[in-house]
């Protein structure tokens, strides 16, 4: 039989190993990137004042205006991602509770119906249409 002190020491070893593994996963990528990073390439190319290292010279200003359609599209995506996160647990426990099967089905049908109305509304407003602007030429 294992004594209480031995159990405590084994538990402490597990906690320490878990902590060490977490530390390796948190700090390890930084160490690997530091060891594998190219040295002195930006200084040779005289690009030390640039904020990014994509290899291309930046063209124009970084502060450009995006259309509101991008944000609306992102909001619709986030809304449906959250709704899928709601529907997965409901679908997993749907057959386990036999008391309110019809009520649960009607509630899920109403929920998915409201989501469908959101898609139809967004479609009618033209959120899913990507209209290209003609580039303006400045003289």
Secondary structure by P-SEA (a helix, b strand, c coil): cccaaaaaaaaaaaaaaaaaaaaaaaaaaaaaaaaacccccccccccccccccccccccccccccccaaaaaaaaaaaaaaaaaaaaaaaaaacccccccaaaaaaaaaaaaaaaaaaaaaaaaacccbbbbccccccc
